[in-house]
Amino acid sequence: MADDEKDFEILKKVVLDQSLPDKYAADIKKYIKTLSDFKSNETLIADLKSDNPTTEALEVKKTLSPVLKSFVKVVEAFKTNEEIFAILKEHNEFAESFNLFEELNESLREILSPDLSASSRKLYIFDSITSHFSEVNITEFRCLKNIELKNLSTINIFAGINNSGKTSVLEAIKLLSSLNNKLEFIDLIRLRAKSFGIKATKTEWFTEQIPTAHISGIFSDVPVSLSLTKEDCTVDDETYYVTSALFDIKACDQFSSKIHFFKNDSQMIGETKSLRPSLFSSPFTDDLNPKLLMDCHRESLKAGSKKMVIDFIKKHIDNAIQNIELNDIDRFTVVHDTMVPNPDLTVFGEGLQRIFKMGMLFAAAKNGVVLIDEFENAIHASLLPKVVLLVYKLAVEFNVQIFLTSHSKECIDAFAMCEDLPKDDLSAYSLVKKDNEITCVYFSGQRLARLIDVMDLDLRGSVSE
């Protein structure tokens, strides 16, 4: 058994016995102090973040990475068991260590992860924001040409007939949000194709799906733009080379990067940056990326928003549900008053699963963007007004901007007529397709509510200004 697994078993035993030896707490505190001392060494961290870190810095990283990995595994394993974690946090020594851990974890994982090099590490252009997107202009992306989205709000709804470009709008905003982040760019293509990564398909086919994109907007009062093109480039070894994706970006600064695609691999050239975190959810592809849900669950648990979602499910769907937990084989199970052992989450209805998955998104997207395709999917129409309010509260709690699509008039009406959702926080857009051209008609939240009330407006149909 590995050392960190032994630590886990020992800690589990002492917690269950509610006996927490000071020596063990002191050992954990020692680990935290080691990592804290490292974080305070600004010169060393700058060295590691550079494109060419020194040998000395790499040796320190090699030494500390296993320490962080071990401690992260122990702490996060316990955080999946809320009862045990609550007991731990009542112990002064552990509570102090956990607080330090929360401060250190995110930044240190970026620096010490052995899987992230300086050139591929995920960075945000905006450390803090004054606002989100106020406008997005899609000059070219898939079926969309010259689409202007003005007056964006906290919640933004896109409606229209089938094949009118609703999902493409979300993808364009997602691309502009994540800029040249390689993993998120690849995910965006594979999720549309419902294909699990490049290795699950022929690379030649995959690269054919790379779209040309020219997208711009205003984010946090700053003009931002992205141009994406596909081009064959000169590489050192062309034996397995296929093609490249080229990114030209303006956001506070101007920079470019490339992703070279090979038959069995890809290579990022240049600095990787995103505006802020952005998460894309679709009822048709969420299950293709289980790690995303696990990561979001961890953040929701840490931020306390998971309880809000569980309380909602308990109140409005099944009052016998006490919790939804991640087990030791990375499956979500439901703690239920009448079902033993805990059943898998998939035993329950699609609507319950959808609400849980959407609810988990917001803590992980703090100060960023959440994009939800076909919001109403699997959710009963009678429950939609309550789900709308839940999502709005989560968006406000974590300062998240929402972009969503809907095929449902009941869903659109639920947003427009929600008394607790300020009309200034809602914008709606009807995508109208005529003669193979797509245009966009904007409705303020106040105007949308008035037209629905007076003439039962259907945003999905052919509307005009």
Secondary structure, DSSP 8 states (H G I E B T S, - for coil): --HHHHHHHHHHHHHHTT---HHHHHHHHHHHHHHHHHHT-HHHHHHHHSSS--HHHHHHHHHHHHHHHHHHHHHHHHHTSHHHHHHHHHSHHHHHHHHHHHHHHHHHHHHH-TT--TTT---BS-SS-S--EEEEEEEEETTEEEEEE-S--SEEEEEESTTSSHHHHHHHHHHHHHTT-HHHHHHHHHHHTT--SGGGS-HHHHHHT---EEEEEEETTEEEEEEEEEE----S--SSEEEEEEEEEEESSEEEEEEEEETTEEEEES---BSS-EEEE-TTTGGG-HHHHHHHHHHHHHHTHHHHHHHHHHHHT-TTEEEEEE-TTS-EEEEETTBSS--BGGGS-HHHHHHHHHHHHHHHTTTSEEEESSTTTT--GGGHHHHHHHHHHHHHHHT-EEEEEES-HHHHHHHHT-TTS-GGGEEEEEEEEETTEEEEEEEEHHHHHHHHHHH---TTS----
